[in-house]
């Protein structure tokens, strides 16, 4: 009798283990498929021609983002630029020096956002800035791999605005054959995971009220 019970329990455990293993395999396969699609969809080149918009916003956190956004402003792609996510105590002169960018537009047409600490904060800060200036279209400048998640956050806070992404590419981040480069693989896997969590969070959250931007 005891042997029969043990045999029955063992069979049930095997069935449960097989079901669990199969479920994990399906989830892993779905994750890897989604990851491949996510990376393939990351823009490889900027929009051509660059659209004319009301304002330009650059999200700090990666090399060459600010230089590229100032170049776009200088070229007349937008009338004003917001640098979102600047640390407290960092001035426009500091940015001009650190980023090695010199433009007379620093004196008239560039704002600093100091509220944002992450991509969620970038979206809230940008929404407030766009509302204050009466903008209806924005050019979003950030790293290419960060653009999908940033766009989701920004569109959530500004559903009525026209948003156009402008990807900035980093030589150290390989989008093609990324699996051959451990650093790029870790970065892209982490970004894809954040992207999925963002989609889930935005699916269930109520519409936020944009906070006031501090310049």
N, C-alpha and C positions, 0 to 999 in steps of 0.2 A: 504493500500500500504506500509506504513512504517513498519507495523507489519510483512508483508511478507518479506521485505528487512532484518529486524532484524532476522527473523527466518532463512532466507537463510544464513546470515553471521554467525549466531550461529552454524548452521549445518556445515558450512565450517571450523569454528574454531574447532569444535569437531573432524572433520575428520583429520585436521592438527595435533591436539593434539594426536590423536590416532596413527597417522603415526609416529610422533616424539617419542611417548612413546614406540612404537614397535621397532623403530630403536635403541633407547637407550637400550632397553632390549636385543636386538640382540648383540649390541656392548659389553654390560656388560657380556653376556654369553660367547662371543668369548674371551674376556679378561680373564675371570676366567678359561675357558678351557685351554687357552694358559699358564696361570700362573701355573696351575696344571701340565701340561706337562713339563714346564720349571723346576719346582722344582723336579719332578720325574727324570728328566734327569741329575740333578746335580750329579757328581760322588761321590759315597759314600766311595770309597777306591782308593788308588794310583795304578798306573799300576804295574802289576806283570808279569814278572820281570821288574824292572826299566830299561828303555832303556839306552843304551850308546849313548851319544850325544857329540857334540863339546863343547857346552857351556851351562851354567845354568843361568837363570835370575830369580830373586825373586823380586816381586813387593811389596814395603813396604805398610803398612797401617793396618796390622792385626797381632795379636799375633802368635808367633811360626813360622812365615814364614821364618825368617832369620835363626833360629836355624835349621830348617828342610833343608834349602838350603845348609847350611854349612855341614850338615851331608851327604848330597848327594854328595857334592864336595869331602869330605873326603873319601867317599866310592868309588870314581873314576867314578861316573856317567857322569861327564864332566871334561874338563881340566881347565876351568876357570869359575868364578862366577861374575855376575853383580848384584849389589844391586841397583835397580832403584828407584828413587824418594826420595833420601836422602836430608834432609834439609841442607841448607848452614850452614857451621860452625860445622857440625857433622863429626868427623873423624872416621877412622877405629877403633882406640883405643876406642872411645866413644861407637861405636856399639858393640865392643867386651865386654865392661863392662856392657852396658845397657842390652844387650841380653844374658849375662852370657854364652858367647860362647868363648872358647879358642882353637885356632887351629893354627899351624904354617903356614897354607895356607893363613892366613891374610897377611903375609909378602911377598907373591909371586903371589898369584893367585886369588885375590879378588879385583874387581874394584867398585868404587862408582860412581853412576850416580846422578848428582845434578840438572839436567834440568827439569825432569818430575815433574809436579804438580798434575797430574791426570792420568787416564788410557790411554787417548789419548797420553799424554806426555810419559808415559811408553813405548808405542809402538814405537814412534819416536826415543826415546833414545836407546831402545834395537836394533832397526834396524841399527842405526849408529854403535853401538858397535859390532854387528855381522858382519857388512860389514868390519869394520876396522880389525877384527881378521880373516876374511875369513871363517866364520862358515857357515855351510849348515844345521845344525840341532841344535835345542835348547830344553831344558827342562824348562817349565814355571811353577814357583812355586808361588801360591797365594791361598787365601782362596777358599774353594770349591764353595761357592755361587758366587764368583767373577770370577771364571775361564771361564764360557761361554762368558761373555762380553769381558774379557781380551783377550781370544783367537781370537775373532772376530777382535779386534783392531790390534793385532799382525799379524794375517794372512793378513790383509789388507795392512800393511806396508812391509811385508816380504812374498809375495805370492810364492816365489820360495824356501823358506826354509821349512824344516820338523820340525813341532812344536809338542811337546808332553806335555800335561798338567800334573801337579802333584798337586792334591788338598790337602790343609791343613784344617783340621776340627777344629772348635772351640766348646768347650763344651757348650757355651752359645747360640749357634745357632742350633736350632732343625729343621732338615730337614724332619723327619718323624712326622706326626701329628703336623706340624708347626702351624696350625690354633688354637691350644690350648695354644699357647705361644705368647702373644701380641708383645713382643719384636722381636721374630723371624719373626712373620707375617709382621710387619712393615718393617723390613730389607729386607725380600724376595720380598715383593711387590714393594718396592723402587728399588731393583736391577732388577727385571723383567721389570719395566717401563724404566729404563736406558738401558736395553738390547734391548728393542723394538726401542727406539730412536736411539740407535747405528746402528741397522740394517737399519733404514730409512736413517740416515745420510750417511752411507757407500755406500748405494745403489746409491746415487746421487752425491757423491763427486768424483773429479778426483783423480788419484793416487798422493799421496803426495811425496815430496822429503825429505828424512830423514835428520833431523838436526844433527849436529855434537854433539857427546856425550862429556860431560865435566867430567873428572875423578878427 
